[in-house]
């Protein structure tokens, strides 16, 4: 019997052992790991995590679920439960945490990603080695998308600047109780400095916002407020790109080079 869900918290209970196994495998857990779990819910993943790590900190906003989790795992010395909104919690108070493994609420995926990774202009100071998340498939596709694909966009560039992104597996709606209206996926994010640095991260963020503002338009039209179209076409040719390229055709490296070049003009 599964606990009742609360729609406002975006709750769907994962029930597939096969998907649980893939999440655990992707996390590459060892006994020295200190793990953060966001939204432990009924504890199906929590029970697997607590057996494999030195410390597990779980953050749950639902008071009723916290009561059940304390009864289930409260006697474990390596388990800490925090009843709080993850978006309001200062993670700098938990510097020992080195991994995040979680089935997160889909309605706050963007804010959670920013909480864990920071932004281009302000990367987080928290040094996670690995982040494994079960998220909506549409978002997962955008995180791992490659240049030239329909799903490659500003989010792809922003997150890939902060972390190496890999798709672990697809997760059908039937793997949950109750099943969500969308399919899901497990992704693995490895935070790291990108090899090529944006000289002005704020400027990179600006040109990304403008560049992807209208995907149907050529990049020279979207960026005309920043750079003359003929000059941009010349730069694109130097990058071995079509002068009539659209935003999704530029790689992360291309975007950084473009940003850096525009800053020196």
C-alpha positions as CSV (number, residue, x, y, z in Angstrom):
1,X,0.0,0.0,0.0
2,X,1.4,3.4,-1.1
3,X,1.0,6.6,1.0
4,X,-1.5,9.1,-0.3
5,X,0.1,11.8,-2.5
6,X,-0.2,15.5,-2.3
7,X,-0.4,17.2,-5.6
8,X,1.0,20.5,-4.4
9,X,4.3,18.7,-3.6
10,X,4.4,16.9,-7.0
11,X,4.5,13.5,-5.3
12,X,4.7,10.3,-7.3
13,X,6.1,7.1,-5.7
14,X,8.7,5.2,-7.6
15,X,7.9,1.5,-7.5
16,X,10.2,-0.1,-10.0
17,X,13.1,-2.1,-8.5
18,X,14.8,-2.1,-11.9
19,X,14.9,1.7,-12.0
20,X,16.0,1.8,-8.4
21,X,18.9,-0.5,-9.3
22,X,19.9,1.8,-12.1
23,X,19.8,4.9,-9.9
24,X,22.0,3.2,-7.3
25,X,24.4,1.9,-9.9
26,X,24.7,5.4,-11.5
27,X,25.5,7.0,-8.1
28,X,28.6,4.7,-7.7
29,X,28.2,4.7,-4.0
30,X,30.9,3.7,-1.5
31,X,31.0,3.6,2.3
32,X,32.9,7.0,2.5
33,X,30.1,8.9,0.7
34,X,27.9,11.5,2.4
35,X,24.7,11.8,0.3
36,X,21.9,14.4,0.1
37,X,18.5,13.0,-0.9
38,X,15.8,15.5,-1.8
39,X,12.2,14.4,-1.3
40,X,12.7,10.9,0.2
41,X,8.9,10.4,0.2
42,X,8.0,7.0,1.5
43,X,11.7,6.0,1.7
44,X,12.0,3.4,-1.1
45,X,15.2,5.0,-2.4
46,X,16.3,6.1,1.1
47,X,16.4,2.6,2.4
48,X,18.8,1.6,-0.4
49,X,21.0,4.6,0.1
50,X,21.4,4.4,3.9
51,X,22.8,0.9,3.6
52,X,25.6,2.0,1.3
53,X,27.0,5.3,2.6
54,X,28.6,6.8,5.8
55,X,26.0,9.6,6.0
56,X,22.6,10.3,4.4
57,X,20.9,13.6,4.8
58,X,17.3,13.6,3.6
59,X,15.2,16.7,3.1
60,X,11.4,16.3,3.1
61,X,8.8,19.1,3.2
62,X,5.8,16.8,3.9
63,X,5.2,16.6,7.7
64,X,3.3,13.3,7.6
65,X,6.0,11.7,5.5
66,X,8.6,12.9,8.0
67,X,6.8,11.1,10.8
68,X,6.8,7.8,8.8
69,X,10.4,8.2,7.8
70,X,11.5,8.7,11.4
71,X,9.7,5.6,12.4
72,X,11.2,3.7,9.5
73,X,14.8,4.9,9.7
74,X,15.1,7.1,12.8
75,X,17.3,4.7,14.7
76,X,20.0,4.6,12.0
77,X,23.1,6.5,13.2
78,X,24.1,7.5,9.6
79,X,20.6,8.9,8.8
80,X,19.5,12.5,9.3
81,X,16.1,13.8,8.3
82,X,15.5,17.5,7.8
83,X,11.8,18.7,7.6
84,X,12.2,21.7,5.3
85,X,11.8,23.1,1.9
86,X,14.9,22.3,0.0
87,X,14.8,25.7,-1.8
88,X,14.9,27.5,1.5
89,X,17.7,25.3,3.1
90,X,21.2,26.6,3.2
91,X,23.3,23.7,1.8
92,X,26.5,25.5,2.8
93,X,25.7,24.2,6.3
94,X,26.4,20.7,5.1
95,X,29.8,20.9,3.6
96,X,30.5,17.2,4.1
97,X,28.0,16.1,1.5
98,X,29.7,14.9,-1.7
99,X,26.8,13.4,-3.7
100,X,23.2,14.0,-4.4
101,X,20.8,11.2,-5.3
102,X,17.1,11.9,-5.6
103,X,13.7,11.6,-7.2
104,X,12.9,15.3,-7.2
105,X,9.5,17.1,-7.6
106,X,9.2,17.9,-11.2
107,X,7.5,21.2,-10.6
108,X,10.7,22.7,-9.0
109,X,13.3,21.0,-11.2
110,X,14.7,24.3,-12.5
111,X,15.2,25.8,-9.0
112,X,16.7,22.6,-7.7
113,X,19.2,22.5,-10.5
114,X,20.2,26.1,-9.8
115,X,20.4,25.3,-6.0
116,X,22.8,22.4,-6.6
117,X,24.9,23.8,-9.5
118,X,24.4,27.6,-9.3
119,X,24.4,29.6,-12.4
120,X,26.9,30.6,-15.1
121,X,27.5,33.9,-13.4
122,X,27.6,32.3,-9.9
123,X,28.5,28.6,-9.7
124,X,27.7,27.1,-6.4
125,X,30.4,26.7,-3.8
126,X,29.1,23.3,-2.8
127,X,31.6,20.7,-4.2
128,X,29.4,17.7,-5.2
129,X,31.3,15.0,-7.0
130,X,28.2,13.5,-8.6
131,X,24.4,14.4,-8.8
132,X,22.0,11.7,-9.9
133,X,18.4,12.8,-10.4
134,X,15.2,11.3,-11.6
135,X,13.4,14.0,-13.5
136,X,10.9,14.7,-16.3
137,X,12.1,13.2,-19.6
138,X,11.6,16.4,-21.5
139,X,14.0,18.2,-19.1
140,X,16.5,15.4,-19.2
141,X,16.6,15.5,-23.0
142,X,17.4,19.1,-22.9
143,X,20.2,18.7,-20.3
144,X,22.0,16.1,-22.4
145,X,21.1,17.5,-25.9
146,X,23.9,18.0,-28.4
147,X,24.2,20.9,-30.8
148,X,22.0,20.6,-33.9
149,X,19.2,18.8,-32.1
150,X,15.7,20.2,-31.6
151,X,16.1,19.9,-27.8
152,X,19.4,21.8,-27.6
153,X,18.8,25.2,-26.1
154,X,19.9,27.8,-23.6
155,X,19.3,25.4,-20.7
156,X,21.6,22.8,-22.4
157,X,24.4,25.3,-22.7
158,X,24.0,26.7,-19.2
159,X,23.9,23.3,-17.4
160,X,26.7,21.8,-19.6
161,X,28.9,24.8,-18.7
162,X,28.6,23.7,-15.1
163,X,28.6,19.9,-15.3
164,X,29.1,16.9,-17.5
165,X,25.6,15.6,-18.3
166,X,24.8,12.0,-19.1
167,X,21.5,10.1,-19.6
168,X,21.3,7.0,-17.4
169,X,18.0,5.5,-18.4
170,X,14.4,6.3,-19.5
171,X,11.6,5.8,-17.0
172,X,8.1,5.1,-18.1
173,X,5.1,6.6,-16.3
174,X,4.0,3.1,-15.2
175,X,7.1,2.9,-12.9
176,X,5.4,5.2,-10.5
177,X,2.3,5.1,-8.2
178,X,0.3,7.1,-9.2
179,X,1.7,7.3,-12.7
180,X,2.6,10.9,-13.7
181,X,1.2,12.3,-17.0
182,X,4.8,12.4,-18.5
183,X,7.6,10.0,-18.9
184,X,10.8,10.4,-16.9
185,X,14.5,9.8,-17.0
186,X,17.5,9.4,-14.8
187,X,20.4,11.8,-15.4
188,X,23.9,11.9,-14.0
189,X,25.6,15.3,-13.5
190,X,29.2,15.7,-12.7
191,X,30.0,19.3,-11.7
192,X,33.3,20.6,-13.0
193,X,34.8,23.8,-14.4
194,X,34.5,23.8,-18.2
195,X,37.9,23.6,-19.9
196,X,37.3,26.9,-21.7
197,X,36.4,29.8,-19.4
198,X,33.9,32.5,-20.3
199,X,35.8,35.8,-19.6
200,X,32.5,37.5,-18.7
201,X,29.9,34.9,-17.6
202,X,27.2,37.5,-17.3
203,X,27.7,38.4,-21.0
204,X,27.6,34.8,-21.9
205,X,24.3,34.5,-20.2
206,X,23.0,37.6,-22.0
207,X,23.9,36.3,-25.5
208,X,22.4,32.9,-24.7
209,X,19.1,34.6,-23.7
210,X,19.1,36.7,-26.9
211,X,20.4,33.9,-29.2
212,X,17.7,31.4,-28.2
213,X,14.9,34.0,-27.9
214,X,13.5,33.0,-31.3
215,X,14.7,29.6,-32.5
216,X,13.2,30.2,-36.0
217,X,15.4,33.2,-36.7
218,X,19.0,33.1,-37.7
219,X,21.5,34.0,-35.0
220,X,22.5,37.2,-36.8
221,X,19.0,38.4,-36.4
222,X,18.6,37.4,-32.7
223,X,21.9,39.1,-31.8
224,X,21.6,42.2,-34.0
225,X,21.3,44.4,-30.8
226,X,24.8,43.3,-29.8
227,X,26.7,42.8,-33.1
228,X,26.4,43.7,-36.7
229,X,25.0,40.9,-38.8
230,X,27.9,40.9,-41.3
231,X,30.4,40.8,-38.5
232,X,28.7,37.9,-36.8
233,X,28.6,36.0,-40.1
234,X,32.3,36.5,-40.4
235,X,32.9,35.2,-36.9
236,X,30.7,32.1,-37.6
237,X,32.8,31.4,-40.6
238,X,35.9,31.5,-38.4
239,X,34.2,28.9,-36.2
240,X,33.6,26.8,-39.4
241,X,29.9,27.4,-39.0
242,X,27.2,28.4,-41.5
243,X,26.9,32.2,-41.5
244,X,23.2,31.7,-41.5
245,X,23.3,29.4,-38.5
246,X,20.6,29.3,-35.8
247,X,21.4,29.2,-32.1
248,X,21.1,25.5,-31.7
249,X,23.8,24.9,-34.2
250,X,26.5,26.4,-32.0
251,X,28.2,24.2,-29.4
252,X,29.0,25.3,-25.9
253,X,32.6,26.0,-26.9
254,X,31.3,28.1,-29.8
255,X,29.1,30.1,-27.5
256,X,32.0,30.8,-25.1
257,X,34.3,31.8,-28.0
258,X,31.6,34.1,-29.3
259,X,31.0,35.7,-25.9
260,X,34.7,36.2,-25.3
261,X,35.3,37.7,-28.8
262,X,32.4,40.1,-28.5
263,X,33.8,41.3,-25.2
264,X,37.1,42.2,-26.8
265,X,35.6,44.0,-29.8
